[in-house]
Amino acid sequence: MTSSETQPSPAGEPRPSWDPRRQACVPALTAAEEDTPVTLIDALRHADEIRAVSGTTPGESVALIEYLLAICYASGTGPRTADEWLAHVEDNHPLTAAADWLESRPDEHWNLFHPTDPLGQNALLTPYIDRYGTGPAQLVIEHAGDYNQFFDHHHLEHPAPLPAGAAFRAMLTQHAYGPGGRARISGQETLGPTLTNLGVGRLGTRIRVIALGETLGDTLRLNLVPLTGTPGHFNRTWTVAPEPRRGFLSKPTGRRVEGPADLHTVLGRSILMRPAFTQDGEPAVDRVLLGAGELLAPLAPHHMPDAVYEWAPDGGVQPLRPSPSRALWREAHALYAAVADRDHGPDLYDRLARLGGRRLNLWAVGLIAKQTTALTWVSDTFPFVHGRERDLRYAAERGSLVAEHVASALSRAAYVAWTVTYPNPKPADKSGQLSRFDARPEHWAHTEEPFHLLLDDTAAAENERAVDTALVEYAGVLAGAAGRFLRKRLDSLPANSRGYQARAQAVRRFETDLSGAAAPDELKGEGT
């Protein structure tokens, strides 16, 4: 047996105990660029000495930040007004009060493996975990695979243990981002038929935006919403709550959120982890049960102060969603619209507008899932400087327009090459033949870096003329690269008259589209 394998506890050996307040579980990036795991208490007490949380995935980092924010709310550490928020941010208001509050909580309240009130879990599943539990891979969103219970899940039987710290972080990520689907548990034989109905986590369908400061403490202060009412209940465990939690005999109505501490600790899954020891005596998890958790009523806008909105299919608006076909940077104009428009009440962007000419980054994170399968995390950062909001929005909008036009020009050039090369194509072959000449994938992969450089130049620009100059340079970079990508695609044409004709006509069409009347002025070397 290797050191990574679990072993049953000998008779009479005490049950493992693990406390995230006192056990290192927050991956922290220090000023020296070193990844050093720290405890929850130290993450708050030394927040201004830590650059950032560095989870294994963007979603895990967001889940940890949200948990730290919840502790700040529950401890009364956050501001009460927008003016107080500004003072906290500008004066680097310490978060030691939150660390002191956390340290003063009873130890039994923060035990991940408590027999009746396990931290973040539903102890009602205890009678069933030995029979119905799976390997701990199910707890990790990226490892679980398809959540459809009827698919092959043999990989979930693997008994390789998950260290307690990793299990804690995976649990927080499940509560926030867990995909929808059918849980791999028999509701009829456990807590009820609706236990198998996994709702999508509260962050699972939208882009979460976090204002990033120079340190973890700065980041937490920037994102603490001024508290006008009560923080709400800190959801420490399923069996402890002011009101009885939902049952699983029928689908309940969604409950209303009490406040930010409640929101950031919503138990979006019924989770139970079976504790074990590694051969080295370290606490770990070797079996997991996972089922439906709490359901929430639709959240009011003040519970989503970071949300960026887009048009919904029904004509209304909805929070911006991650897209499998459209990179986040291509939605930067929507983010900057939220920052620049000051007509939607107090929110994150309204508060950021109160800052001086200080630069920070807006970090956007989302989870892309196809039906019941988590596919990938998407994340990107965008510069923000108060006073430059409208220029950044303008640059993002024009930059996206230029990129879209270049992509369209590549598509039309590919069509020209196709029509010449295949004068009598079979309809079923058209898609594959067209893709031979279509350089849009290379264009979109290349454009992300120049787009971010454009935003950086805009954030540092001293006047509008500098922004126009940056846009013209950006357009030139895109046009030059796209021309190279197209010619490389056309290199596959045969060295005969038809091949030469297809190459010449495709390149001519591409160059005409970049200089024609419909082309953005930046592509013609002019400012708008």
Phi, psi and omega in degrees: 000130180277170182292342181272354180271148177273160175223145180298148179287131177301155180305131178088350179288138183296152177295140178303148177231139181210127187236113183292345176291327187244354178249137182297120182215355181254107177295117186241136176263117183274174179298334180273014179063029177256138175273115183229114177292138180229166177280167176299318180298313181293327178299324179276318183292327182244031185301329182275003173254358181251131181288313185194164169278133184235067179294169181289339176223159175302320180297322178294320178296317179298316181299320178292318178298318180296323179293319176295322176297319179299320178296320177299315179297312184297329182272358181074023184278337186285169180284163179253340181223166178295324177295319178293322176302313181298319179295319179299317182291314184289329183263006183052052181306124185293154179255019182296332178297322177293319177297318179295317178300314181297318181293333183277351181291150179300140182301322183293342179281347186236028178264116180299336184244028177299137185294330182242335181229060182294137184304124175073010189233173180248101183291348178297344179275356186306316182295347189248353191290325181294323183276317189255352183295155177243178175296160186292352177301332181296335183287333185268117185308317185285344183256344189289333184076206183291132182279357176295123187291346183267358178278168179289121181235033185298334180294338181284350178276351184296129187275004182306127185286159176245121180306150186302319180298316179294322179296319178299313180294320178296323178297314179299321180293321176298314181302325184270322191238359187312129179291160176284177179140204180243125181291151180272066180205145178275108178294324181297327183263002181234256188261351180141159189297330183278000176297335183277349186272097183277115173282157178287137180302158187298338177253003188287344182243010182218165175277125175264129181247128179237131175281120182265125175263190181285337178225170175299319178300317178298317179298315180297316180296319180298327187259000176284118180282132175305128188267115181263341179236220178268152180287343184086172184284135173278115185282086184283323181200159186297322189275359178238113181198154179299322179240151178302139178281171182301155170258186186232017176278333177209162181288125180274167170281152181291140180271156179277144178282136182280326185178181186295325178295320176296312183301313186283355177235020178304134181272084185289352176225150163272109184238141169220132181244132178271123183284153176206169174252144167283171178297335178275001178085012180272141178296141181207177179239131180241346176219148183220140168243137183220125179217188183297146179244212182289149172248136181251146169292159178309135184281138174290154182306326182290347174270358176228061186293346181265353191298139171253130189256149176225167179288135178267161180302332181275006179094350176273201177240155178213156176301143180302132182253149174291145183237136177287345184248357184223114183296155183299324183297336179285352176254011183301327180298326178292321178296314181289335173295319178296325180287319187279326182279125184250037184243021183237026173081178182290124176209190181303316186286330174296320179289320180298331179292347179275351180285158176287201182282045183267139179265138171214178181245144171258121184256118181254131184225139175208162177245125177264123179232142175253105185057252185257010183245126173286126183264306183195158171270143173238139178206152178199157178239144183227135183290148175223131173223122178300132184100342179252010186304313185288324175295320179295320177297315180299314181296319180294319180293312180292323178297319177294319179298316179298314181297319179295319181294318178298319178297318178296320178297320176295321179296316180292324177295319178298322180294319178298314180298324181293315183296325179284320185286326183236081183292336181229064185282154170279137181307323183291340183266352189301313185300311180295322180292319178296318183298338178299327184253358187272110183265014181297322178303317179294321180299312183292323178294325182282329192288336185303313182294311177300326179296316179292325175296323176299315179294320178298316179296323180292319179297330182265354184294147180264344180203174182294327180298322178295325178293316179298319179297318179297322179293319179295317178297317178300314180298320178297320178297315181295316182296316180297316180294319181297321177299320178293318180298319180296313182296326177293322175297320183284349178298340180282353179291147181290154180275066177221181186299318180293320179296316178298320180295316180298318181296312184295317182290323179294315180294320179297318180295320179298313182294325178294319180295328181281345182241000184286178184297328183278351183287144174303146183302327182299327179288342177263011178078022182234149170281158180280000000 
